Amino acid sequence: MRYINVLFRTRSLRFFAISLWLLLNSNSLLAQPIVVDEIIAKVDNFIVLKSDLEKRYLDAISQGNPATNDLKCQILQSMMNEKLMVAKAEIDSVIVTEEEVNSNLNRRIQYILNQYNGSEDMILQYYGKTIEDIRIELREQIREQLTVNRMQTELTSSLYVTPSEVRKFFRRIPTDSLPFYDMEVTIAQITKVVEPGYEQEEIIRQKLIDLRKRIVNGEDFAVLAKEFSEGPSATVGGDLGMVKRGSMVPDFEAGALALKPGEVSMPVKSPFGYHLIKLETRRGNEYRARHILMIPKASETDIQETVNFMDSIRTLIVRDSITFDYAAREHSDDDFTKGSGGYFLDQAGSNRVSIRELSPEIYFAIDSLTENIITPVTTFQTEDGKTAARILYYKDSQPPHQANLQDDWGKIQAAALLEKKNKVLVEWFEEAKNDVFTYVDEEYQGCQIIN
């Protein structure tokens, strides 16, 4: 924490740091108590509600921050910074597509479902709202987050730091504020999700065809969706509500819009599985559909074929026929590591990560290994419940130590770049706030946000 304080000495920089942290941890906001609403701030047409401020404030306290008025002011400033970015994005025509929003939203919903083993009753009990209510609530939050991220990228993507700037940055950190790092490791992975084979897909297709016959013969689509659908909308009879064109994945939307109101499709394949779709209504650029989703399950044969494939990749790497980096970029299904050649990265972008950041199964997989070893193929369950195969490359380790330029150049360089980006963003905020209408309720005038 002392090191972070060095990076964010000014009030404005602290505001921006908390803004980023709150955006990345917004899932936990859903479970906080409800506060009576009132508008406490505005940036053009975008409002900040008192309930939202209180929820973020409680969440920040739960993460170990001291409960002070200054913290609440910092959070309010960060929320207004977000609204300012969204307002300026609208003025500058910075667009986030519906497809981007839906993709992110579906991942969030699937993550929540996995936390509660797909039990929507448990979700309702914990959050006090249905999965569809959560979906509606998260949609605009996610759109705002993606817009803020897009604006930040446009403002800072061209920035860089020279070696001289890195050294100057490091020399400005007091010796007693240098961080002490736990044991760190350089480790990479290649993962392959097991895809269900043709036979498993045909089983699902036939089940849906049989359900379609029952529907055509008079059974209620919504009743069958509640009984058989594996999607989060099952509890509401598969009803996806009124959505704009472009809101759903292309395969699903093409299948839905090919129907006339009241018609039921044959099985439609999408990245999520197979769907029976019933088009309820269509009005201009909007439509309402129900669906029954079934997800093919991988067989033991499918799993073994994937393990064999991964073993062949491992053999090529061990024989130096291909590099681990190349194999990860070409074959890995893990979006978080494949772009870095399979390497796990810390928050600063370094490929040396603390052992505390590793999942237990990865930590125990390398715990007894010597360095520069590629593990045999193992299987595991992904966060969304799929079976996958993995090999790990345990390159090397670094014992616990205090930060220094020789061992931690990458981390220090990333921190110096982050400080530079933050300064640019603070300067942008100072200029941009003059382009929009800004209002803060008198209860929060002591925060001195506008001035």
C-alpha positions in Angstrom: 0.0 0.0 0.0 2.9 2.4 0.7 4.0 2.0 -2.9 0.5 2.7 -4.2 0.4 5.9 -2.2 3.6 7.0 -3.9 1.9 6.6 -7.3 -1.2 8.5 -6.3 0.0 11.4 -4.2 -2.3 14.1 -5.6 -6.0 14.1 -4.7 -7.0 13.9 -8.4 -4.8 10.9 -9.0 -6.3 9.1 -6.0 -9.7 9.8 -7.3 -8.8 8.2 -10.7 -7.2 5.2 -9.1 -10.3 4.5 -7.0 -12.5 5.0 -10.1 -10.6 2.2 -11.9 -10.8 -0.1 -8.9 -14.5 0.4 -8.4 -15.2 -0.3 -12.1 -13.3 -3.6 -12.0 -15.2 -4.7 -8.9 -18.7 -3.7 -9.8 -20.2 -7.2 -9.6 -20.2 -7.0 -5.8 -22.3 -3.9 -5.8 -25.4 -6.0 -6.6 -25.5 -7.5 -3.1 -25.4 -4.3 -1.1 -28.4 -2.8 0.9 -30.8 -0.5 -0.9 -30.7 3.2 -0.1 -33.6 5.6 -0.8 -32.7 7.3 -4.1 -32.0 10.9 -4.9 -29.9 12.6 -7.6 -26.8 14.0 -5.9 -24.8 14.9 -9.0 -25.1 15.3 -12.8 -22.8 15.5 -15.7 -24.8 16.6 -18.7 -27.6 14.1 -19.0 -25.9 11.4 -16.8 -26.8 11.3 -13.2 -25.3 9.9 -10.0 -27.7 8.5 -7.5 -27.2 8.6 -3.7 -27.9 4.8 -3.5 -25.1 4.1 -6.0 -22.7 6.2 -4.0 -23.6 4.5 -0.8 -23.3 1.0 -2.4 -19.8 1.8 -3.7 -18.9 3.3 -0.4 -20.0 0.2 1.6 -18.1 -2.0 -0.9 -14.9 0.0 -0.5 -15.2 -0.3 3.3 -15.7 -4.1 3.0 -12.4 -4.2 1.0 -10.5 -2.7 4.0 -10.6 1.0 3.3 -11.2 3.3 6.3 -14.7 4.7 6.6 -14.1 8.4 6.1 -15.8 11.4 4.5 -12.6 11.7 2.3 -13.2 8.2 0.9 -16.8 9.0 0.1 -15.7 12.2 -1.7 -13.1 10.2 -3.6 -15.7 7.7 -4.7 -18.1 10.5 -5.7 -15.4 12.1 -7.7 -14.6 8.8 -9.4 -18.2 8.3 -10.3 -18.4 11.8 -11.8 -15.2 11.1 -13.7 -16.9 8.1 -15.2 -20.0 10.1 -16.2 -17.8 12.8 -17.7 -16.0 10.2 -19.9 -19.4 8.7 -21.0 -20.7 12.2 -21.7 -17.6 13.2 -23.7 -17.8 9.8 -25.5 -21.3 10.7 -26.7 -20.1 14.1 -27.8 -17.0 12.7 -29.6 -19.0 9.7 -31.1 -17.0 7.1 -29.3 -19.2 4.0 -29.8 -19.4 0.7 -27.9 -21.4 -1.9 -29.9 -24.3 -3.9 -28.7 -22.3 -7.1 -29.5 -19.5 -6.0 -27.2 -22.0 -5.2 -24.4 -23.8 -8.5 -24.8 -20.6 -10.5 -24.9 -19.4 -9.0 -21.7 -22.8 -9.3 -20.1 -23.1 -13.0 -21.0 -19.7 -13.7 -19.4 -20.8 -11.8 -16.2 -24.1 -13.7 -16.0 -22.4 -17.1 -16.6 -19.9 -16.3 -13.9 -22.7 -15.5 -11.4 -24.5 -18.7 -12.4 -21.3 -20.8 -11.9 -20.8 -19.3 -8.4 -24.2 -20.8 -7.4 -24.0 -24.0 -9.4 -26.6 -22.6 -11.8 -29.2 -22.4 -9.0 -31.4 -19.4 -9.8 -33.2 -19.8 -6.5 -29.9 -19.4 -4.6 -29.2 -16.3 -6.7 -32.6 -14.9 -5.9 -32.0 -15.5 -2.2 -28.6 -13.9 -2.2 -29.2 -10.9 -4.5 -32.9 -10.4 -3.8 -33.5 -10.3 -7.6 -33.8 -12.8 -10.5 -31.1 -13.5 -13.0 -33.0 -11.5 -15.5 -33.3 -8.5 -13.1 -29.5 -8.7 -12.7 -29.0 -8.9 -16.5 -31.1 -5.7 -16.9 -29.3 -3.9 -14.1 -25.8 -4.9 -15.3 -26.4 -4.0 -19.0 -26.0 -0.2 -18.6 -23.2 -0.6 -16.0 -21.3 -2.7 -18.5 -22.0 -0.3 -21.4 -20.6 2.5 -19.2 -17.5 0.5 -18.2 -16.7 -0.4 -21.8 -17.2 3.3 -22.9 -14.9 4.5 -20.1 -12.3 1.9 -21.1 -12.6 2.9 -24.8 -12.1 6.6 -23.9 -9.1 5.8 -21.7 -7.5 3.8 -24.4 -7.9 6.5 -27.0 -6.4 9.0 -24.6 -3.4 7.0 -23.4 -2.6 4.2 -25.9 0.2 6.2 -27.6 2.0 7.0 -24.4 5.3 5.3 -23.4 8.2 5.8 -20.9 11.9 6.0 -21.7 14.5 4.1 -19.6 15.6 7.5 -18.2 12.0 8.2 -17.1 11.8 4.8 -15.4 15.0 5.4 -13.4 13.8 8.9 -12.4 10.5 7.5 -11.3 12.2 4.8 -9.2 14.5 7.3 -7.6 11.5 9.4 -6.4 10.2 6.5 -4.4 11.4 6.7 -0.7 13.5 3.7 0.3 11.0 2.8 3.1 8.2 2.9 0.6 9.6 0.3 -1.8 7.3 -2.7 -2.0 8.5 -6.2 -0.8 7.5 -8.9 -3.2 6.5 -12.4 -2.3 8.0 -15.3 -4.1 7.3 -14.9 -7.8 7.2 -17.4 -10.7 7.3 -17.2 -14.4 4.7 -19.6 -15.7 2.7 -20.2 -18.9 -0.1 -22.4 -19.9 -1.8 -23.8 -23.0 -5.4 -24.8 -22.6 -7.8 -26.5 -24.9 -11.5 -26.7 -24.2 -13.0 -30.0 -25.0 -15.6 -29.6 -27.8 -18.5 -32.1 -27.9 -18.3 -34.4 -30.9 -20.8 -34.9 -33.6 -22.6 -37.6 -31.8 -23.1 -35.5 -28.7 -24.4 -32.6 -30.8 -26.8 -34.9 -32.6 -28.2 -36.1 -29.3 -29.0 -32.5 -28.4 -30.4 -31.7 -31.8 -32.8 -34.6 -31.6 -34.0 -33.7 -28.2 -34.8 -30.2 -29.4 -36.6 -31.6 -32.5 -38.7 -33.8 -30.3 -39.6 -30.8 -28.1 -40.5 -28.8 -31.3 -42.9 -31.6 -32.3 -44.6 -31.4 -28.9 -44.9 -27.6 -29.3 -46.3 -27.9 -32.8 -48.8 -30.4 -31.4 -50.1 -27.9 -28.9 -47.8 -27.9 -25.8 -46.8 -24.6 -24.3 -43.4 -23.4 -25.3 -42.9 -21.5 -22.0 -43.7 -24.5 -19.9 -41.2 -26.7 -21.8 -38.6 -24.0 -21.5 -38.9 -23.9 -17.8 -38.5 -27.7 -17.7 -35.8 -28.3 -20.3 -33.9 -25.0 -21.0 -30.3 -24.7 -19.6 -30.2 -20.9 -20.1 -30.7 -18.3 -17.4 -34.1 -17.3 -18.9 -35.6 -20.8 -18.1 -37.3 -19.5 -15.0 -39.3 -17.0 -17.2 -40.3 -19.5 -19.8 -37.3 -18.7 -22.0 -38.5 -15.1 -22.5 -35.7 -12.8 -23.6 -37.8 -9.7 -23.5 -38.0 -6.9 -26.1 -34.5 -6.4 -27.6 -33.0 -4.3 -30.3 -31.7 -5.8 -33.5 -28.0 -6.5 -32.9 -28.4 -7.3 -29.2 -28.0 -11.1 -29.6 -25.2 -13.2 -31.1 -25.6 -13.3 -34.9 -26.5 -17.0 -35.3 -29.3 -16.7 -32.8 -30.6 -13.4 -34.2 -30.6 -14.7 -37.8 -32.6 -17.7 -36.7 -35.1 -15.5 -34.7 -35.6 -13.0 -37.5 -36.2 -15.6 -40.1 -39.4 -16.5 -38.3 -42.9 -15.1 -38.4 -44.5 -14.2 -35.1 -45.7 -17.4 -33.5 -43.4 -19.7 -35.4 -40.8 -22.0 -33.8 -37.5 -22.7 -35.4 -35.6 -25.9 -36.0 -32.5 -26.2 -33.7 -30.2 -23.2 -34.2 -26.5 -23.5 -33.2 -24.7 -20.6 -31.5 -21.6 -20.2 -29.4 -23.7 -21.0 -26.3 -25.2 -24.3 -27.6 -28.4 -25.2 -29.5 -31.6 -23.2 -29.4 -35.3 -23.7 -30.2 -36.5 -20.2 -30.9 -40.1 -18.9 -30.9 -40.6 -15.4 -32.3 -43.3 -13.7 -30.2 -43.4 -10.2 -31.7 -41.5 -7.9 -34.1 -41.8 -4.2 -34.1 -39.5 -2.1 -36.3 -36.0 -2.5 -35.1 -37.0 -4.5 -32.0 -38.2 -8.0 -31.4 -39.2 -10.4 -28.6 -38.3 -14.1 -28.6 -38.3 -17.1 -26.3 -35.8 -19.9 -26.5 -35.0 -23.3 -25.2 -31.2 -23.7 -24.8 -29.5 -27.1 -24.6 -25.7 -27.4 -24.3 -24.0 -30.5 -25.7 -21.8 -32.3 -23.1 -18.4 -33.7 -24.0 -18.1 -37.5 -23.9 -15.2 -39.4 -22.5 -14.1 -40.0 -26.1 -14.1 -36.2 -26.8 -12.0 -35.6 -23.6 -9.5 -38.2 -24.6 -9.1 -36.8 -28.1 -8.4 -33.4 -26.7 -5.9 -34.8 -24.2 -4.1 -36.7 -27.1 -4.0 -33.5 -29.1 -2.5 -31.5 -26.2 0.0 -34.3 -25.7 1.1 -34.1 -29.3 1.6 -30.3 -28.8 3.7 -30.9 -25.7 5.9 -33.4 -27.6 6.6 -30.9 -30.4 7.6 -28.3 -27.8 9.8 -30.7 -25.8 11.5 -31.7 -29.1 12.1 -28.0 -30.0 10.0 -28.4 -33.1 7.9 -25.4 -32.0 8.2 -22.9 -29.2 5.8 -22.8 -26.2 5.0 -19.2 -27.1 4.0 -20.1 -30.7 1.9 -23.0 -29.6 0.0 -20.9 -27.0 -0.8 -18.2 -29.5 -1.9 -20.7 -32.1 -3.7 -23.3 -30.1 -4.6 -22.0 -26.6 -8.3 -21.3 -25.8 -7.5 -19.1 -22.8 -8.1 -15.5 -23.9 -6.3 -14.1 -20.8 -2.9 -15.8 -21.5 -2.7 -16.7 -25.2 -1.9 -13.2 -26.3 1.2 -13.2 -24.1 2.4 -16.5 -25.4 0.7 -18.4 -22.6 2.3 -16.5 -19.8 0.4 -15.3 -16.7 0.8 -11.5 -16.2 0.5 -9.5 -13.1 -1.5 -6.2 -13.0 1.6 -4.3 -14.2 2.0 -6.5 -17.2 5.0 -8.4 -16.0 5.3 -12.1 -16.7 6.5 -12.7 -13.2 3.5 -13.3 -10.9 3.2 -13.8 -7.2 2.4 -17.3 -6.1 -0.5 -15.7 -4.2 -2.1 -14.9 -7.6 -2.1 -18.5 -8.8 -5.1 -20.7 -8.5 -4.6 -23.6 -6.0 -4.5 -26.3 -8.7 -1.7 -24.5 -10.6 0.3 -23.8 -7.5 0.2 -27.4 -6.4 1.0 -28.6 -10.0 4.3 -26.7 -9.9 5.1 -26.9 -6.1 7.4 -29.9 -6.3 8.8 -29.2 -9.8 12.2 -27.9 -10.8 12.5 -24.9 -13.1 12.2 -25.1 -16.9 9.8 -28.0 -16.9 6.7 -28.6 -19.0 4.0 -30.6 -17.1 2.1 -33.6 -18.5 -1.4 -32.9 -19.8 -4.0 -32.6 -17.1 -7.8 -31.9 -17.3 -9.7 -29.3 -15.3 -13.0 -27.4 -15.2 -13.2 -23.9 -16.6 -15.1 -21.1 -14.8 -18.1 -21.7 -17.0 -18.2 -25.4 -16.2 -16.6 -26.8 -19.4 -13.9 -29.6 -19.4 -10.5 -28.5 -20.7 -7.0 -29.9 -21.0 -3.9 -28.0 -20.0 -0.1 -28.1 -20.0 2.0 -25.7 -17.9 5.5 -24.4 -18.5 7.3 -23.6 -15.2 10.1 -21.4 -16.4 11.7 -20.0 -13.3 11.1 -18.4 -9.9 12.3 -15.3 -8.0 12.7 -15.5 -4.1 11.0 -12.9 -1.9 12.8 -9.5 -2.2 12.5 -5.7 -2.0 11.8 -4.0 -5.3 14.9 -3.0 -7.3 15.6 -1.9 -10.9 17.6 -5.0 -11.8 15.1 -7.6 -10.9 11.8 -5.7 -11.3 12.4 -3.4 -14.3 9.1 -4.5 -16.0 7.0 -3.8 -12.9 8.7 -0.4 -12.3 8.4 0.5 -16.0 4.7 -0.4 -15.9 4.2 1.7 -12.7 6.0 4.7 -14.3 3.8 4.4 -17.4 0.7 4.2 -15.2 1.6 7.4 -13.4 2.2 9.1 -16.8 -1.2 7.9 -18.1 -2.9 9.0 -14.9 -1.5 12.5 -15.2 -2.7 12.8 -18.8 -6.2 11.6 -17.7 -6.3 14.1 -14.9 -5.3 16.9 -17.3 -8.0 15.7 -19.7 -10.6 15.8 -16.9 -9.7 19.4 -16.0 -10.2 20.5 -19.6 -13.2 18.3 -20.4 -15.3 19.4 -17.4 -15.5 22.8 -19.0 -17.4 21.3 -22.0 -20.3 19.8 -20.0 -22.8 20.9 -17.5 -21.8 19.7 -14.0 -23.9 19.8 -10.8 -23.2 18.5 -7.2 -25.8 18.5 -4.4 -25.0 20.9 -1.6 -24.6 18.0 0.8 -21.4 17.2 -1.0 -20.1 20.7 -1.6 -17.4 20.0 1.0 -15.8 17.5 -1.4 -14.8 20.5 -3.6 -15.4 18.3 -6.7 -16.3 21.0 -9.2 -13.5 23.3 -8.1 
